[in-house]
Structure formats: C-alpha cells, structure tokens
Amino acid sequence: MSAARLSIDDLTAVSVRDGNRFMLRDVSLKIAIGEVHGIVGESGAGKSTIAKAILGIIPSQVKVTRGRIDFEGLDLLSLSSTALRAVLGRDIALIAQDPSTALNPARRIEAQLTDGLRLKRGLSSSEARMRAGTLLEDVQIRDPTQVLRSYPHQLSGGMRQRVLIAAAFALQPKLVIADEPTTALDVTVQKQILRLIRSLQERHGTSVLFVSHNLGVVAKICDRVSVLYMGKVMEQATTAELLTAPRHPYTKALLGATPRYDAPESGLQPIPPGLIAALRAEIAASDARPADRGSADG
Amino acid sequence: MRARLTAGPLMADDLLIASGLYVSYGKPRPSVLARAPRLGVPVLHGVNLEVRKGETVGIVGESGSGKTTLGRTLIGLVRPTAGSIRFDGIDITTLDEPAMRPLRRRMQMIFQDPMSSLNPRHTIGRILTQPMRLHGLASDHASARGRARDILDRVGLAPSTMDCYSHELSGGQRQRVGIARAVVLRPDFVIADEIVSGLDVSTQAQVLRLLKELTSEMHLALAFISHDLSVIRSICDRVVVMQSGSIVEQGPCEQVFAAPRAAYTRMLLDAIPLPVLDPDWLMSGPAADQVVN
C-alpha cells in the first residue's frame, strides 16, 4: 500500500452513560492517498462512531479510551478544538446522510457554498461566487445560477445531495468522510451520486472513508472494505477479495442475507443465530481480558 | 402493448380487480383566470391491476411514482377520482362506511413505520385483541388473548410481548407485531407498504421469510410495495413497475427480471448495486452523464 493518509490504530471507545459498554473495540484501519475505504456493518456496529471520532464530534457520553487517529502526522484526538477546526473543512470534509438537515434551511445555497471559500481560502465575495458556480457545474448541475439563488427546500433530495458534495469538495480536501450519503435517495439518483463521488475523488486524488450499511453500494465504490460488527473489525480486505473470497463467517452471512434481483431465493437467509451467539461470546471473552484485546484479531 | 396492461376477463381466482384508476390530490377548484378548471394534483393515471387469491404482487417505483397511493386506493383508504375496484366480486369504489366495514377485516395493511402505526399507549395485547373483538372474531376476552398469543408465537415473539408497549421492542420485533396485527383478523388481502426499508439485512431476511411463510399458510394475497427490486424478487410471484402514476410493465417475476420489456424497468435494474465485482458498473449504463435541473 502507498503512503497512508489516515491511520486509525486500536481505536477503542465506551459509552459512559451505558455502563462503559464498548462502542469500538481496537479498530485499526489505514486509508492511502486516493483510496476509497468502506466501513460496512449493521446498525449499532459503530460505523458512524468512527466517522464522528475523526471529525471530533463524538457525543459527550462516548469516551475514547485507547487508540490514535493519525491524519498526515497530526494526532487528531489530541488536537485542541481550535487546531482541529483549522483542519476540518479545509483538509477533511463531510458528506452527511441527510442533505435536508445538513444544509441550513434559512440560507441560500450561495451563502452556504461560499462560506468556506471566503473564510478558509481567503477568496473575495465575487471570486467565491464564481468558484461556487464552477463547483455546481462539477457536480453536473445544469443551471448553477438558479441553484445558487435557491433555498434548500426548493431543491430535490438528489439536488441537495449534489450541493453537499460540491460543498465537501469545495476546498479540495485530502479526506472526505461520506456517511451513508445515498441512503435517502432513489436507486437511479443513488447511482448518479456514487458516480459523482468516485469521479471527483479520482480527479483530485482525494481519500474517502465511505460508511454504508449496503454491501452492494460498498462493492461499487470502494477499493478496500472493513466489515464491522459490535464495534470490532471482523474482516478487512480489498473489495475484490471481499466479494469473491470472503474469509470471515460474518462477512459470508452478511452477503448471504443481502437480497439480489438476479437470484430468486436470495434475501431470505438471516444471519444464523448460532453465529451471532459465537461472535458475542468471543467478543465478551476478549472484553474481559483487556490486555489481549489488541491481538484478538478477526 | 395496450391489451397486456389492461385488466383481463374475470377469472375464478381473482380477488381484487382495479380498472382505470385515476386519483388526484387536492380539491378541484374553478379557475378565475384560465378557462380550464384546476383538478388538483394527478397521482394515478388509469391504473389496471388484478390480484389473485393467495398471490404476492410486488409494486415497485421510485419516490413519487404513486405506489403508496395505489396501495391505499386498493383498500379504500383513498377514493379514486375515476375507475373502479372490485373486491371478491363486490364493487367497493363507492361503498359507504357501514357497507365497507365488514370488508375491512378482509383487507389489512402493514405500515412502513410500526413506531407510528402502533398506539404507544396500548399494550401489544390490547393492539392485537381489540380488532378481534370489534370484528366479532372472539367471543370473549380470554379467547381473544389466547389467539393473540398464538399469533405472536407464529411471528416469533414471546407470550410476554403481550404486556409490552411498542417502545420496549426492537425495530424488527415491532414490524413482527405489525404483521401479527394485520393477519390476526384472517384477512384475504394484505398491503405491505415499504415494511422492510428501515431494517438491517438480517432482520429484513427474517421478516421477508416470515411473510413468505404466512402468505402460503394462510392463502393470503399480498401487495408488497417497495422501492427495492431485489427485495421484491425474493418474495413476489408477480411484479408491477410504476412510473409517474402509471404502470409501465407488469408480469411474472421470472419474466420481468430476466427480460424486462420497458426501458424504465431496465434502467431501475441497472441502477441497483449488486454485491458482486463489476468494475464497469459505476461509470456505465443509462444513468450515465445525466445532467439534472
């Protein structure tokens, strides 16, 4: 693998409010320059917690107890909020799941797209407006002038997601965190959005952390994938390996449970309860032996 | 083409026949300025659909295609502006409420979000027994509770669930209660509207498997509304593809999935990301280079 842009090592987090229940268990992953790394798992697996830890927006009841998040030599977890703010937006950007809540409903798209360009790149208002227009063209919006004048509620879901992508790539960040960016969209729009993220990412050499519950989506956009269950990485592999020769029984079960229109009897096989019980027992045992946790790799 | 999409002659096993359904939302208003009166927002444009006894029909479309409105119209929750619906030989299009009530037991609905469709202040026991009492399916309280426990057992929930409130259950458990509530009345026809879209794949597989078993055990006709063609493939016999309020294609699943005739169906299928290695998928296909707005 070429140089890592983001390196997460042994990240462990607990929920303080919930009797120090583990949210993440020794999660380690590396994202190379220009690589799209997928995190896939069911709800509650800890996918979003990883994204939030990178962005420094972990909820107050969650505490990181161990581990490092290294972004190009910066230890993100120990940065002051001022120092972190300098990195976020400029070097690390987010594409959120729900474009209707991620955009400010009371401000025009132009104001929301130009903030970063003026504040972080020092562009003048008119330069920023020009640049915002170009950004909207990059996400294949035909009439940028019209969209810049609009408020979020005047745009469709797919259009709002394009605006968010334009905003995320506006400052040419080195790392984009995409947290379920297509979950709320129709499949045809989803495909356009996935294509857009991939082509912008390739054009700029951006690294992407792509969080999704959908193995199909991950299969199409990611170079590497981490499969997460109960806050623990079950398997980490290239997308090709994961799809053609999954190693971990959980990965196989997840693939088996996914319905697919090309196979009539698919989508009717839940993850076997026996497998769930075995995984839980294994995880409980390693929780009880904190010293061994680092070596207890799936 | 036209003949294939219209309702065929009445067959012995036809349970529900909808012919030429038109639905508009909003009140028709005469316009002061223009000559043509305003007719509200049109949602369905002449939909013809039959559902046979014991058959599972998938209704698929993107948001705004009218699939939810079609489902609601079929069981009389929305009145069509034009067209007719016959249920087991009875024209229910203009039936008044007293005449409709005995039929309501026979057509039930499972909703997308069980959290908002189950009364948060009632126990699951009450949610299951009350409709039985209302429709005279149980002579007394004890027999209603007995049947409620049986149906809970059938959908894989413990008898103790009777005393729970909906907020005490997981998403998958709640959706099982939604299914139990619908089938406890022994209906002939059930509409399930996006009932697995909020669930993890494993829970989704459990719910789909349960539905498949129940429809065959109870000889239940099911209209399964979903935006997800993969999910439809896993449990439906037939599929109906909707676009902007019209049916663009319908047929047996084997046929439609193997050789879709409508360009729109092909585009929907192409847009589904399958968990298989296909490096060309992302940058190819009809959704390519589409500029919006």
Chai-1 contact restraints between the chains, C-beta under 6 A:
chainA,res_idxA,chainB,res_idxB,connection_type,confidence,min_distance_angstrom,max_distance_angstrom,comment,restraint_id
A,E42,B,D200,contact,1.0,0.0,6.0,A-B,restraint_1
A,S43,B,D200,contact,1.0,0.0,6.0,A-B,restraint_2
A,Q140,B,V291,contact,1.0,0.0,6.0,A-B,restraint_3
A,I141,B,N293,contact,1.0,0.0,6.0,A-B,restraint_4
A,R142,B,V291,contact,1.0,0.0,6.0,A-B,restraint_5
A,R142,B,N293,contact,1.0,0.0,6.0,A-B,restraint_6
A,D143,B,N293,contact,1.0,0.0,6.0,A-B,restraint_7
A,D186,B,E62,contact,1.0,0.0,6.0,A-B,restraint_8
A,D186,B,S63,contact,1.0,0.0,6.0,A-B,restraint_9
A,V187,B,A271,contact,1.0,0.0,6.0,A-B,restraint_10
A,V187,B,I272,contact,1.0,0.0,6.0,A-B,restraint_11
A,T188,B,A271,contact,1.0,0.0,6.0,A-B,restraint_12
A,T188,B,A287,contact,1.0,0.0,6.0,A-B,restraint_13
A,K191,B,A271,contact,1.0,0.0,6.0,A-B,restraint_14
A,K191,B,A287,contact,1.0,0.0,6.0,A-B,restraint_15
A,Q192,B,A287,contact,1.0,0.0,6.0,A-B,restraint_16
A,Q192,B,Q290,contact,1.0,0.0,6.0,A-B,restraint_17
A,R195,B,L282,contact,1.0,0.0,6.0,A-B,restraint_18
A,R198,B,L282,contact,1.0,0.0,6.0,A-B,restraint_19
A,L215,B,P275,contact,1.0,0.0,6.0,A-B,restraint_20
A,G216,B,P273,contact,1.0,0.0,6.0,A-B,restraint_21
A,G216,B,L274,contact,1.0,0.0,6.0,A-B,restraint_22
A,G216,B,P275,contact,1.0,0.0,6.0,A-B,restraint_23
A,V217,B,P273,contact,1.0,0.0,6.0,A-B,restraint_24
A,A219,B,P275,contact,1.0,0.0,6.0,A-B,restraint_25
A,K220,B,P273,contact,1.0,0.0,6.0,A-B,restraint_26
A,K220,B,W281,contact,1.0,0.0,6.0,A-B,restraint_27
A,K220,B,L282,contact,1.0,0.0,6.0,A-B,restraint_28
A,A240,B,L277,contact,1.0,0.0,6.0,A-B,restraint_29
A,L243,B,L277,contact,1.0,0.0,6.0,A-B,restraint_30
A,T244,B,L277,contact,1.0,0.0,6.0,A-B,restraint_31
A,L255,B,P275,contact,1.0,0.0,6.0,A-B,restraint_32
A,A257,B,V201,contact,1.0,0.0,6.0,A-B,restraint_33
A,A257,B,S202,contact,1.0,0.0,6.0,A-B,restraint_34
A,A257,B,A205,contact,1.0,0.0,6.0,A-B,restraint_35
A,T258,B,V201,contact,1.0,0.0,6.0,A-B,restraint_36
A,T258,B,P275,contact,1.0,0.0,6.0,A-B,restraint_37
A,P259,B,S230,contact,1.0,0.0,6.0,A-B,restraint_38
A,P259,B,V231,contact,1.0,0.0,6.0,A-B,restraint_39
A,P259,B,S234,contact,1.0,0.0,6.0,A-B,restraint_40
A,R260,B,S230,contact,1.0,0.0,6.0,A-B,restraint_41
A,R260,B,L274,contact,1.0,0.0,6.0,A-B,restraint_42
A,Y261,B,L229,contact,1.0,0.0,6.0,A-B,restraint_43
A,Y261,B,S230,contact,1.0,0.0,6.0,A-B,restraint_44
A,Y261,B,R233,contact,1.0,0.0,6.0,A-B,restraint_45
A,Y261,B,F257,contact,1.0,0.0,6.0,A-B,restraint_46
A,S266,B,S234,contact,1.0,0.0,6.0,A-B,restraint_47
A,G267,B,A205,contact,1.0,0.0,6.0,A-B,restraint_48
A,G267,B,S234,contact,1.0,0.0,6.0,A-B,restraint_49
A,L268,B,A205,contact,1.0,0.0,6.0,A-B,restraint_50
A,L268,B,L208,contact,1.0,0.0,6.0,A-B,restraint_51
A,L268,B,R209,contact,1.0,0.0,6.0,A-B,restraint_52
A,L268,B,S234,contact,1.0,0.0,6.0,A-B,restraint_53
A,Q269,B,A205,contact,1.0,0.0,6.0,A-B,restraint_54
A,P270,B,S202,contact,1.0,0.0,6.0,A-B,restraint_55
A,P270,B,A205,contact,1.0,0.0,6.0,A-B,restraint_56
A,P270,B,Q206,contact,1.0,0.0,6.0,A-B,restraint_57
A,I271,B,S202,contact,1.0,0.0,6.0,A-B,restraint_58
